[in-house]
Amino acid sequence: MKKLVISALLLGALQATGCIFVSDDSGDDVPPDGVASIDVTWALEDDGNPASCPAGATTAAVNAHLEGRADPFVDLFNCDDLVGFADELPLGNYTVWIDFTDDSGVDLYAQSEAYAITLDTDGEVATANFTVDIANGFFKVSWEIAGTTCQTDESVSVLSTLSGTTTGVDDVYLCTDGEAPSVVTTGALTIGDYVIAIALLNAAEESIGDADPIQESISFGNEFVDLGVVTINLL
């Protein structure tokens, strides 16, 4: 396993044709300030329960994106290895994440959250441990109340209903918890298309305001979809 420095589109094309270019140990150039590595582990779950790799997901691509560089370093592992690494990395600031794909690298089944890691010492071995929900995703949202602000006894309902069904998940927060610039994250939601209804509730949990419905999709496991700042209009 050696470092690949290629774009995501090129990665898919190379995998599809069976062409993966690997550098030779004897030919690697070592940066003058040294190199370091990141040991990576991933645990897979489905709404909090242990899970196996999604059907069709064979590859775990460990991405280490150096600040200021166009393309990440990419190391490929079997999805069910549950461990991997990114080695011989130039020192610097990195964003690290894992894509879970098919053999072609084109179909994305799940994606970990991203971690910020700084490598500043030659020979350093950093660690990144990911927990990935392979079957569900999440909405992130913030709100503002038109013409006023949240009151201490008010709450906000974020009702996410799977399109074409009456199956909905209602997450209720203190109004101040998600008042911009604060952001809240829903509970786990099955991959699919959703209509999201957001309502302001009084102390008796009666609706006293609402926002325009939002149509949005969760496309792959562990996706965090940002709905932005929503305006709630008083009734």
NUBASE-95574 format. One record per residue: residue number from 0; x, y, z of N, C-alpha, C, O, CB in turn; residue in three letters. Coordinates in steps of 0.1 Angstrom, whole numbers, plus 5000, padded with zeros to 4 digits. Glycine has a CB too. Layout:
<sites>
- num  n_east  n_north  n_up  ca_east  ca_north  ca_up  c_east  c_north  c_up  o_east  o_north  o_up  cb_east  cb_north  cb_up  residuo
- NUM  X  Y  Z  X  Y  Z  X  Y  Z  X  Y  Z  X  Y  Z  ALA
...
</sites>
This chain:
<sites>
- num  n_east  n_north  n_up  ca_east  ca_north  ca_up  c_east  c_north  c_up  o_east  o_north  o_up  cb_east  cb_north  cb_up  residuo
- 0  5008  4988  5000  5000  5000  5000  5009  5012  5000  5017  5014  5009  4990  5000  5012  MET
- 1  5007  5021  4990  5015  5033  4989  5005  5045  4986  4994  5043  4983  5026  5032  4978  LYS
- 2  5011  5057  4987  5003  5069  4986  4998  5071  4972  5006  5070  4963  5011  5081  4991  LYS
- 3  4986  5075  4971  4980  5079  4958  4977  5094  4959  4970  5098  4968  4968  5071  4954  LEU
- 4  4981  5102  4950  4978  5116  4950  4970  5119  4937  4976  5123  4927  4991  5126  4952  VAL
- 5  4957  5117  4938  4949  5118  4926  4935  5124  4930  4931  5123  4941  4947  5104  4920  ILE
- 6  4929  5130  4920  4916  5136  4922  4905  5125  4924  4908  5113  4919  4912  5145  4911  SER
- 7  4894  5128  4929  4883  5118  4931  4878  5113  4918  4876  5101  4916  4871  5124  4939  ALA
- 8  4877  5121  4907  4872  5117  4894  4883  5107  4888  4879  5097  4882  4870  5129  4885  LEU
- 9  4895  5111  4889  4906  5102  4884  4906  5089  4891  4909  5079  4885  4919  5109  4884  LEU
- 10  4904  5090  4904  4904  5078  4912  4894  5068  4907  4897  5056  4905  4902  5081  4927  LEU
- 11  4882  5073  4904  4871  5064  4899  4875  5058  4886  4873  5046  4883  4858  5071  4899  GLY
- 12  4881  5066  4877  4884  5062  4864  4895  5051  4864  4895  5041  4857  4888  5073  4855  ALA
- 13  4905  5054  4873  4916  5044  4873  4912  5031  4879  4916  5020  4874  4927  5050  4882  LEU
- 14  4903  5031  4889  4898  5019  4895  4890  5011  4885  4891  4999  4884  4890  5022  4908  GLN
- 15  4882  5018  4878  4873  5012  4868  4881  5004  4857  4877  4994  4852  4864  5022  4861  ALA
- 16  4893  5009  4854  4901  5003  4843  4911  4994  4849  4919  4988  4842  4908  5014  4835  THR
- 17  4912  4993  4862  4922  4984  4869  4936  4990  4869  4945  4983  4872  4922  4971  4862  GLY
- 18  4937  5003  4867  4950  5010  4867  4952  5018  4879  4946  5029  4881  4951  5019  4854  CYS
- 19  4960  5013  4888  4963  5021  4900  4979  5022  4900  4986  5012  4900  4958  5013  4913  ILE
- 20  4983  5035  4900  4997  5037  4900  5003  5038  4914  4998  5046  4922  5000  5050  4892  PHE
- 21  5013  5031  4917  5018  5030  4930  5033  5034  4930  5040  5029  4921  5017  5016  4936  VAL
- 22  5037  5043  4939  5051  5047  4939  5060  5037  4945  5056  5029  4953  5052  5060  4947  SER
- 23  5072  5037  4940  5082  5027  4945  5089  5033  4957  5092  5044  4958  5093  5025  4934  ASP
- 24  5090  5024  4968  5097  5028  4980  5110  5035  4978  5113  5045  4984  5099  5017  4990  ASP
- 25  5118  5029  4969  5132  5034  4966  5132  5048  4959  5142  5055  4959  5140  5024  4958  SER
- 26  5120  5051  4953  5120  5064  4946  5112  5075  4953  5111  5086  4948  5113  5061  4933  GLY
- 27  5107  5072  4965  5100  5083  4972  5109  5094  4976  5120  5092  4981  5093  5077  4984  ASP
- 28  5105  5106  4974  5112  5118  4979  5107  5121  4993  5095  5123  4995  5110  5130  4969  ASP
- 29  5116  5122  5002  5113  5125  5016  5114  5141  5018  5125  5146  5016  5122  5118  5026  VAL
- 30  5103  5147  5022  5104  5162  5024  5115  5165  5034  5118  5157  5043  5091  5167  5029  PRO
- 31  5122  5176  5033  5133  5180  5042  5129  5180  5057  5138  5178  5065  5139  5193  5038  PRO
- 32  5116  5183  5060  5112  5184  5074  5106  5171  5079  5102  5170  5090  5103  5195  5076  ASP
- 33  5107  5161  5070  5102  5147  5075  5088  5144  5071  5081  5151  5064  5104  5146  5089  GLY
- 34  5084  5132  5075  5071  5126  5072  5065  5120  5084  5072  5118  5094  5072  5116  5060  VAL
- 35  5052  5119  5084  5045  5113  5095  5033  5104  5089  5032  5103  5077  5039  5124  5104  ALA
- 36  5025  5098  5098  5015  5090  5094  5003  5091  5103  5003  5096  5114  5019  5075  5093  SER
- 37  4991  5086  5098  4979  5086  5106  4973  5072  5106  4970  5066  5095  4969  5096  5100  ILE
- 38  4972  5066  5117  4965  5053  5119  4950  5055  5120  4946  5063  5128  4971  5045  5131  ASP
- 39  4943  5048  5112  4928  5050  5111  4921  5037  5115  4924  5026  5110  4924  5055  5097  VAL
- 40  4910  5039  5122  4901  5028  5125  4887  5033  5122  4884  5044  5123  4902  5022  5140  THR
- 41  4878  5023  5119  4864  5027  5117  4855  5016  5122  4857  5004  5120  4861  5029  5102  TRP
- 42  4844  5021  5129  4834  5012  5134  4821  5015  5127  4818  5027  5125  4832  5014  5150  ALA
- 43  4814  5005  5122  4802  5006  5114  4790  5003  5123  4790  4993  5130  4803  4997  5102  LEU
- 44  4780  5012  5121  4768  5009  5129  4755  5013  5121  4756  5020  5110  4768  5017  5142  GLU
- 45  4744  5009  5126  4731  5012  5120  4722  5017  5131  4717  5009  5138  4724  5000  5112  ASP
- 46  4721  5030  5132  4713  5037  5143  4717  5032  5156  4709  5028  5165  4698  5034  5140  ASP
- 47  4730  5031  5159  4736  5028  5172  4739  5013  5174  4745  5010  5184  4726  5032  5182  GLY
- 48  4735  5005  5164  4737  4990  5165  4749  4986  5156  4750  4992  5145  4725  4982  5162  ASN
- 49  4757  4977  5160  4769  4972  5152  4763  4968  5138  4753  4961  5138  4777  4961  5159  PRO
- 50  4771  4971  5128  4766  4967  5114  4778  4963  5106  4790  4965  5109  4759  4979  5107  ALA
- 51  4775  4956  5095  4785  4952  5085  4786  4962  5074  4778  4972  5074  4782  4938  5079  SER
- 52  4795  4961  5065  4796  4970  5054  4784  4970  5046  4777  4959  5044  4808  4966  5045  CYS
- 53  4779  4981  5040  4767  4981  5032  4769  4972  5020  4780  4970  5015  4764  4996  5027  PRO
- 54  4758  4966  5016  4758  4957  5004  4764  4965  4992  4759  4976  4989  4744  4951  5001  ALA
- 55  4774  4960  4986  4781  4966  4974  4793  4975  4978  4801  4978  4969  4771  4975  4968  GLY
- 56  4794  4978  4991  4806  4986  4995  4817  4977  4998  4817  4970  5008  4802  4995  5007  ALA
- 57  4827  4978  4990  4839  4969  4991  4851  4976  4996  4861  4970  5001  4842  4962  4978  THR
- 58  4852  4989  4993  4864  4997  4995  4862  5008  5006  4852  5015  5006  4869  5003  4982  THR
- 59  4872  5009  5014  4873  5021  5023  4885  5029  5019  4897  5025  5020  4875  5016  5038  ALA
- 60  4882  5041  5013  4893  5050  5008  4896  5060  5019  4887  5069  5023  4888  5057  4995  ALA
- 61  4908  5060  5025  4912  5069  5035  4918  5081  5028  4928  5080  5022  4923  5062  5045  VAL
- 62  4911  5092  5030  4916  5105  5024  4923  5114  5034  4918  5116  5045  4903  5112  5018  ASN
- 63  4934  5119  5031  4942  5128  5039  4945  5140  5031  4954  5140  5022  4955  5122  5045  ALA
- 64  4938  5151  5033  4939  5163  5024  4947  5173  5031  4944  5179  5041  4924  5169  5022  HIS
- 65  4959  5176  5026  4969  5185  5031  4964  5199  5028  4960  5203  5017  4983  5183  5025  LEU
- 66  4964  5208  5038  4960  5222  5036  4968  5229  5025  4980  5228  5025  4961  5230  5049  GLU
- 67  4961  5235  5016  4968  5242  5005  4970  5233  4993  4976  5238  4983  4980  5247  5010  GLY
- 68  4967  5220  4993  4970  5211  4982  4956  5208  4975  4946  5206  4982  4977  5198  4987  ARG
- 69  4956  5207  4962  4944  5205  4955  4937  5192  4958  4925  5191  4960  4946  5206  4940  ALA
- 70  4945  5181  4957  4939  5167  4959  4944  5160  4971  4956  5163  4975  4943  5159  4946  ASP
- 71  4936  5152  4977  4941  5145  4989  4950  5133  4986  4950  5128  4974  4929  5140  4997  PRO
- 72  4958  5129  4995  4964  5116  4995  4953  5105  4998  4945  5107  5006  4976  5114  5005  PHE
- 73  4953  5094  4990  4943  5084  4992  4949  5070  4993  4958  5066  4985  4933  5084  4979  VAL
- 74  4945  5063  5004  4950  5049  5006  4937  5040  5006  4927  5044  5013  4958  5048  5019  ASP
- 75  4938  5029  4999  4926  5021  4997  4927  5008  5006  4938  5002  5006  4924  5017  4983  LEU
- 76  4916  5005  5012  4916  4993  5021  4902  4986  5018  4893  4992  5013  4918  4996  5036  PHE
- 77  4901  4973  5022  4889  4966  5022  4879  4972  5033  4884  4976  5044  4890  4951  5025  ASN
- 78  4867  4974  5029  4857  4980  5038  4857  4972  5052  4857  4978  5062  4843  4980  5032  CYS
- 79  4858  4959  5051  4857  4951  5063  4870  4949  5071  4870  4942  5081  4851  4938  5060  ASP
- 80  4880  4956  5066  4893  4956  5074  4891  4963  5087  4897  4959  5098  4904  4963  5066  ASP
- 81  4884  4974  5087  4881  4982  5099  4893  4989  5105  4892  4997  5114  4875  4973  5110  LEU
- 82  4905  4988  5098  4917  4995  5102  4924  4999  5089  4923  4992  5079  4926  4987  5111  VAL
- 83  4931  5010  5089  4939  5014  5078  4949  5024  5082  4952  5026  5094  4930  5019  5066  GLY
- 84  4955  5031  5072  4965  5041  5076  4967  5051  5064  4964  5047  5053  4978  5035  5080  PHE
- 85  4973  5062  5067  4978  5071  5057  4992  5074  5061  4995  5080  5071  4969  5085  5055  ALA
- 86  5002  5069  5053  5016  5070  5057  5024  5079  5048  5019  5082  5037  5022  5056  5058  ASP
- 87  5036  5082  5052  5046  5090  5045  5040  5103  5040  5041  5107  5029  5051  5082  5033  GLU
- 88  5033  5109  5050  5026  5122  5047  5036  5133  5050  5042  5133  5061  5013  5123  5055  LEU
- 89  5037  5143  5041  5045  5155  5045  5038  5162  5057  5026  5161  5059  5045  5165  5033  PRO
- 90  5046  5168  5065  5041  5175  5077  5032  5186  5073  5034  5193  5063  5053  5180  5086  LEU
- 91  5022  5189  5081  5012  5200  5079  4999  5197  5085  4997  5188  5093  5011  5201  5064  GLY
- 92  4989  5205  5081  4975  5204  5086  4967  5196  5076  4967  5199  5064  4969  5218  5089  ASN
- 93  4960  5186  5082  4952  5177  5073  4937  5177  5077  4934  5179  5089  4958  5163  5074  TYR
- 94  4929  5174  5067  4915  5170  5069  4914  5155  5065  4918  5152  5054  4905  5179  5061  THR
- 95  4909  5147  5074  4910  5132  5072  4895  5127  5072  4888  5130  5081  4919  5125  5082  VAL
- 96  4892  5119  5062  4879  5112  5062  4880  5099  5054  4890  5097  5047  4868  5122  5056  TRP
- 97  4869  5091  5055  4868  5079  5048  4856  5078  5039  4845  5081  5043  4868  5067  5058  ILE
- 98  4858  5074  5026  4847  5072  5017  4846  5056  5015  4855  5049  5013  4850  5078  5003  ASP
- 99  4833  5052  5016  4830  5038  5015  4823  5036  5001  4812  5041  4999  4821  5032  5026  PHE
- 100  4830  5029  4992  4826  5028  4978  4826  5014  4973  4830  5005  4980  4834  5037  4969  THR
- 101  4821  5012  4960  4823  5000  4953  4837  4999  4948  4845  5008  4950  4812  4998  4942  ASP
- 102  4839  4988  4940  4853  4986  4935  4857  4997  4925  4869  5001  4924  4854  4973  4928  ASP
- 103  4847  5003  4918  4850  5014  4908  4853  5027  4915  4860  5036  4909  4838  5016  4899  SER
- 104  4850  5029  4928  4852  5041  4934  4841  5052  4931  4842  5063  4935  4865  5046  4931  GLY
- 105  4831  5048  4923  4821  5057  4918  4809  5058  4927  4805  5069  4931  4817  5054  4904  VAL
- 106  4804  5047  4931  4792  5046  4939  4796  5048  4954  4803  5039  4960  4784  5033  4937  ASP
- 107  4791  5059  4960  4794  5062  4974  4782  5056  4983  4771  5060  4981  4796  5077  4977  LEU
- 108  4786  5048  4992  4775  5042  5001  4775  5048  5015  4764  5049  5021  4778  5027  5003  TYR
- 109  4786  5053  5019  4787  5060  5032  4800  5068  5033  4809  5066  5025  4787  5050  5044  ALA
- 110  4800  5078  5042  4812  5086  5043  4813  5090  5058  4803  5094  5064  4811  5099  5034  GLN
- 111  4825  5089  5063  4827  5093  5077  4827  5109  5078  4827  5116  5068  4841  5088  5082  SER
- 112  4826  5113  5091  4828  5127  5093  4843  5130  5091  4851  5121  5090  4824  5131  5108  GLU
- 113  4846  5143  5090  4860  5147  5088  4867  5152  5100  4860  5159  5108  4861  5158  5077  ALA
- 114  4879  5148  5102  4887  5152  5114  4898  5161  5109  4904  5159  5099  4892  5140  5122  TYR
- 115  4901  5171  5117  4913  5180  5115  4925  5174  5123  4924  5173  5135  4910  5195  5119  ALA
- 116  4936  5171  5116  4948  5166  5123  4960  5173  5119  4962  5176  5107  4949  5150  5120  ILE
- 117  4968  5177  5128  4981  5184  5125  4993  5174  5127  4994  5169  5138  4983  5197  5134  THR
- 118  5001  5173  5117  5013  5165  5118  5025  5175  5118  5027  5182  5108  5014  5154  5106  LEU
- 119  5032  5175  5129  5043  5185  5130  5056  5180  5135  5065  5187  5137  5039  5196  5139  ASP
- 120  5057  5166  5135  5070  5160  5140  5073  5149  5131  5065  5140  5128  5069  5156  5154  THR
- 121  5086  5148  5126  5090  5137  5118  5088  5124  5125  5092  5122  5137  5105  5139  5114  ASP
- 122  5082  5114  5118  5080  5101  5124  5068  5100  5133  5065  5089  5139  5092  5097  5132  GLY
- 123  5060  5111  5134  5048  5111  5143  5038  5101  5137  5036  5099  5125  5042  5125  5143  GLU
- 124  5031  5095  5146  5019  5086  5143  5007  5091  5150  5005  5089  5162  5022  5071  5146  VAL
- 125  4998  5098  5142  4986  5103  5148  4975  5092  5146  4977  5082  5139  4981  5116  5141  ALA
- 126  4964  5094  5153  4953  5084  5152  4940  5091  5149  4938  5103  5152  4951  5076  5165  THR
- 127  4931  5084  5141  4918  5089  5138  4908  5078  5139  4910  5068  5132  4917  5096  5124  ALA
- 128  4899  5078  5148  4889  5068  5150  4875  5072  5146  4870  5082  5152  4889  5063  5165  ASN
- 129  4869  5066  5137  4856  5070  5131  4845  5060  5135  4847  5048  5135  4857  5071  5116  PHE
- 130  4833  5066  5138  4821  5058  5138  4812  5062  5127  4809  5074  5126  4814  5059  5153  THR
- 131  4808  5053  5119  4800  5056  5107  4787  5049  5107  4786  5036  5108  4808  5052  5094  VAL
- 132  4776  5056  5106  4763  5050  5104  4760  5047  5090  4759  5057  5082  4751  5060  5110  ASP
- 133  4760  5035  5086  4760  5031  5072  4747  5032  5065  4746  5031  5053  4766  5017  5070  ILE
- 134  4736  5033  5073  4722  5032  5068  4714  5045  5070  4703  5045  5065  4715  5020  5074  ALA
- 135  4720  5054  5077  4712  5066  5081  4720  5079  5079  4732  5078  5078  4707  5065  5095  ASN
- 136  4713  5090  5078  4720  5103  5077  4713  5113  5087  4705  5109  5095  4719  5108  5063  GLY
- 137  4716  5125  5085  4712  5135  5095  4710  5149  5088  4717  5152  5078  4722  5137  5106  PHE
- 138  4701  5157  5093  4699  5170  5089  4704  5180  5100  4702  5178  5112  4684  5173  5086  PHE
- 139  4711  5190  5095  4716  5201  5104  4708  5213  5101  4706  5216  5089  4731  5203  5103  LYS
- 140  4703  5221  5111  4695  5232  5108  4696  5243  5119  4699  5240  5130  4680  5228  5107  VAL
- 141  4694  5255  5115  4694  5266  5124  4682  5275  5120  4677  5274  5109  4707  5275  5123  SER
- 142  4677  5283  5130  4665  5291  5127  4665  5304  5133  4673  5307  5142  4652  5283  5132  TRP
- 143  4656  5313  5127  4654  5326  5133  4639  5328  5133  4632  5323  5124  4661  5337  5124  GLU
- 144  4634  5336  5143  4620  5339  5144  4618  5353  5138  4623  5363  5142  4615  5338  5159  ILE
- 145  4609  5353  5128  4607  5366  5121  4602  5377  5130  4591  5375  5137  4597  5364  5109  ALA
- 146  4609  5388  5131  4604  5399  5139  4607  5398  5154  4604  5408  5161  4590  5401  5137  GLY
- 147  4612  5387  5159  4614  5386  5173  4625  5375  5176  4632  5372  5167  4601  5382  5180  THR
- 148  4626  5371  5188  4636  5361  5192  4630  5350  5200  4618  5351  5204  4648  5367  5200  THR
- 149  4637  5339  5202  4632  5328  5210  4629  5332  5224  4636  5340  5230  4642  5316  5210  CYS
- 150  4618  5327  5230  4614  5329  5244  4618  5317  5252  4619  5306  5246  4599  5332  5246  GLN
- 151  4621  5318  5264  4626  5307  5272  4617  5295  5273  4621  5284  5275  4630  5312  5286  THR
- 152  4604  5297  5272  4594  5286  5273  4590  5280  5259  4581  5272  5259  4582  5290  5281  ASP
- 153  4597  5284  5249  4593  5280  5235  4602  5268  5231  4614  5267  5235  4594  5291  5225  GLU
- 154  4597  5260  5222  4605  5249  5216  4603  5249  5201  4594  5256  5196  4602  5236  5222  SER
- 155  4611  5241  5194  4610  5240  5179  4609  5226  5176  4617  5218  5180  4621  5248  5172  VAL
- 156  4599  5222  5167  4598  5209  5162  4603  5208  5148  4600  5216  5140  4583  5204  5162  SER
- 157  4612  5198  5146  4617  5195  5132  4612  5182  5128  4617  5171  5133  4633  5196  5132  VAL
- 158  4602  5181  5120  4595  5169  5116  4600  5165  5102  4597  5172  5093  4580  5171  5117  LEU
- 159  4607  5154  5102  4613  5149  5089  4604  5137  5084  4604  5126  5091  4628  5145  5090  SER
- 160  4597  5139  5073  4588  5128  5068  4593  5123  5055  4596  5130  5046  4573  5134  5066  THR
- 161  4594  5110  5054  4599  5103  5042  4589  5105  5031  4577  5102  5033  4601  5088  5045  LEU
- 162  4594  5110  5020  4585  5113  5009  4576  5101  5005  4581  5090  5003  4593  5119  4997  SER
- 163  4564  5104  5002  4555  5093  4997  4549  5085  5009  4542  5075  5006  4561  5085  4988  GLY
- 164  4552  5088  5021  4548  5080  5033  4542  5090  5043  4543  5102  5042  4559  5071  5038  THR
- 165  4537  5084  5054  4533  5092  5066  4543  5089  5077  4541  5092  5089  4519  5088  5070  THR
- 166  4555  5083  5073  4565  5080  5083  4573  5092  5086  4581  5097  5077  4574  5068  5079  THR
- 167  4572  5097  5098  4580  5109  5102  4587  5108  5115  4583  5100  5123  4571  5121  5102  GLY
- 168  4598  5115  5116  4606  5115  5129  4606  5130  5134  4610  5139  5127  4620  5110  5126  VAL
- 169  4601  5132  5146  4599  5145  5151  4610  5148  5162  4609  5141  5173  4585  5147  5157  ASP
- 170  4619  5156  5159  4629  5160  5168  4625  5174  5174  4623  5183  5166  4643  5161  5162  ASP
- 171  4624  5175  5187  4620  5187  5194  4632  5193  5202  4638  5186  5210  4607  5185  5203  VAL
- 172  4634  5206  5200  4645  5212  5207  4641  5225  5215  4630  5230  5211  4657  5216  5197  TYR
- 173  4648  5229  5225  4646  5242  5230  4648  5252  5219  4657  5251  5211  4655  5245  5242  LEU
- 174  4639  5262  5218  4641  5272  5207  4654  5278  5207  4660  5280  5196  4630  5283  5209  CYS
- 175  4660  5281  5219  4673  5288  5219  4685  5279  5214  4695  5283  5211  4676  5293  5233  THR
- 176  4682  5265  5215  4693  5256  5211  4697  5257  5196  4709  5255  5193  4689  5242  5214  ASP
- 177  4687  5261  5188  4690  5261  5173  4689  5275  5168  4689  5277  5155  4681  5252  5166  GLY
- 178  4687  5285  5176  4686  5299  5171  4699  5304  5166  4709  5303  5173  4681  5308  5183  GLU
- 179  4699  5309  5153  4711  5313  5147  4720  5322  5156  4714  5331  5162  4708  5319  5133  ALA
- 180  4733  5319  5157  4741  5311  5148  4742  5296  5153  4749  5288  5147  4754  5316  5146  PRO
- 181  4735  5293  5164  4736  5279  5169  4729  5269  5159  4720  5273  5151  4729  5278  5183  SER
- 182  4734  5257  5159  4729  5247  5149  4726  5234  5157  4733  5230  5166  4740  5244  5138  VAL
- 183  4715  5227  5153  4711  5214  5159  4712  5204  5148  4711  5207  5136  4697  5215  5166  VAL
- 184  4713  5191  5152  4714  5180  5143  4703  5170  5147  4702  5166  5159  4728  5173  5144  THR
- 185  4696  5165  5137  4685  5156  5140  4691  5142  5144  4703  5140  5143  4676  5154  5127  THR
- 186  4682  5134  5148  4685  5120  5151  4687  5113  5137  4685  5119  5127  4675  5113  5159  GLY
- 187  4691  5100  5138  4694  5092  5126  4681  5091  5117  4670  5088  5123  4699  5079  5129  ALA
- 188  4682  5093  5104  4671  5092  5095  4675  5083  5083  4686  5084  5078  4667  5106  5089  LEU
- 189  4666  5073  5080  4669  5064  5069  4672  5072  5056  4667  5082  5053  4657  5055  5067  THR
- 190  4681  5066  5048  4685  5072  5035  4672  5073  5026  4664  5063  5025  4696  5063  5028  ILE
- 191  4670  5085  5020  4658  5087  5012  4655  5102  5010  4663  5110  5015  4646  5080  5018  GLY
- 192  4644  5105  5004  4639  5118  5002  4629  5122  5013  4621  5114  5018  4632  5119  4988  ASP
- 193  4631  5135  5017  4623  5139  5029  4616  5153  5026  4620  5161  5018  4632  5141  5041  TYR
- 194  4605  5155  5033  4599  5168  5035  4600  5172  5050  4596  5164  5059  4583  5168  5031  VAL
- 195  4607  5183  5052  4610  5187  5066  4601  5199  5070  4601  5210  5063  4625  5191  5068  ILE
- 196  4593  5197  5080  4584  5208  5085  4589  5213  5098  4592  5205  5107  4569  5203  5086  ALA
- 197  4591  5226  5100  4597  5232  5112  4586  5241  5118  4581  5250  5111  4610  5239  5109  ILE
- 198  4583  5239  5131  4573  5247  5137  4578  5252  5151  4585  5245  5158  4560  5238  5139  ALA
- 199  4573  5264  5154  4576  5270  5168  4564  5266  5177  4553  5268  5173  4577  5285  5167  LEU
- 200  4568  5261  5189  4558  5256  5198  4558  5265  5211  4569  5269  5215  4560  5241  5202  LEU
- 201  4546  5267  5217  4546  5274  5230  4548  5264  5241  4550  5252  5239  4533  5282  5231  ASN
- 202  4546  5269  5254  4548  5261  5265  4539  5249  5266  4542  5239  5272  4547  5269  5278  ALA
- 203  4527  5251  5260  4517  5240  5259  4519  5231  5247  4510  5222  5244  4503  5246  5259  ALA
- 204  4530  5233  5240  4534  5225  5228  4524  5227  5217  4521  5218  5209  4535  5210  5232  GLU
- 205  4518  5239  5216  4509  5243  5205  4517  5251  5195  4526  5259  5199  4497  5251  5210  GLU
- 206  4514  5248  5182  4521  5255  5172  4517  5270  5171  4506  5273  5170  4519  5249  5158  SER
- 207  4528  5279  5172  4525  5293  5171  4533  5300  5160  4533  5312  5158  4529  5300  5185  ILE
- 208  4539  5291  5152  4547  5296  5140  4552  5285  5132  4554  5274  5137  4558  5305  5145  GLY
- 209  4555  5287  5119  4560  5277  5111  4569  5283  5100  4568  5295  5097  4549  5268  5105  ASP
- 210  4576  5274  5093  4585  5278  5082  4580  5271  5070  4572  5261  5070  4600  5274  5085  ALA
- 211  4584  5276  5058  4580  5269  5046  4586  5255  5046  4598  5253  5050  4585  5277  5033  ASP
- 212  4578  5245  5041  4584  5231  5040  4596  5230  5032  4598  5238  5022  4573  5221  5035  PRO
- 213  4605  5222  5036  4618  5220  5029  4618  5206  5023  4615  5196  5030  4630  5222  5038  ILE
- 214  4622  5204  5010  4624  5191  5004  4639  5189  5003  4646  5197  4996  4617  5190  4991  GLN
- 215  4644  5178  5009  4658  5175  5008  4660  5160  5009  4651  5153  5013  4666  5182  5020  GLU
- 216  4672  5155  5005  4675  5141  5005  4687  5138  5013  4696  5146  5014  4677  5136  4990  SER
- 217  4687  5126  5019  4699  5119  5024  4703  5108  5014  4695  5099  5012  4696  5113  5039  ILE
- 218  4714  5110  5008  4718  5101  4997  4727  5090  5000  4728  5080  4993  4725  5110  4987  SER
- 219  4734  5091  5012  4744  5080  5016  4745  5079  5031  4741  5089  5038  4757  5081  5009  PHE
- 220  4750  5068  5036  4751  5066  5050  4760  5077  5056  4771  5080  5051  4757  5053  5053  GLY
- 221  4756  5082  5068  4764  5091  5076  4765  5105  5070  4773  5113  5074  4777  5086  5079  ASN
- 222  4756  5108  5060  4756  5121  5054  4750  5131  5064  4740  5129  5070  4749  5121  5040  GLU
- 223  4756  5143  5065  4751  5154  5073  4747  5165  5063  4755  5172  5057  4761  5159  5083  PHE
- 224  4734  5167  5061  4728  5176  5051  4725  5189  5059  4717  5189  5068  4716  5170  5044  VAL
- 225  4731  5200  5054  4729  5213  5061  4717  5220  5054  4718  5224  5043  4742  5222  5060  ASP
- 226  4707  5223  5062  4695  5229  5057  4696  5245  5058  4688  5252  5054  4683  5225  5065  LEU
- 227  4707  5249  5064  4709  5264  5065  4701  5270  5076  4696  5263  5085  4707  5270  5052  GLY
- 228  4699  5283  5075  4691  5291  5085  4677  5292  5080  4675  5297  5069  4697  5305  5088  VAL
- 229  4667  5287  5087  4653  5287  5083  4646  5298  5090  4648  5300  5102  4647  5273  5086  VAL
- 230  4637  5306  5084  4629  5316  5090  4616  5310  5094  4608  5305  5086  4627  5328  5080  THR
- 231  4612  5312  5107  4599  5308  5112  4591  5320  5113  4594  5330  5120  4601  5300  5126  ILE
- 232  4579  5320  5107  4570  5331  5107  4559  5328  5118  4553  5317  5118  4563  5333  5093  ASN
- 233  4556  5338  5126  4546  5336  5136  4532  5335  5130  4529  5342  5120  4546  5348  5147  LEU
- 234  4523  5327  5135  4510  5325  5130  4501  5337  5134  4489  5337  5130  4504  5312  5135  LEU
</sites>
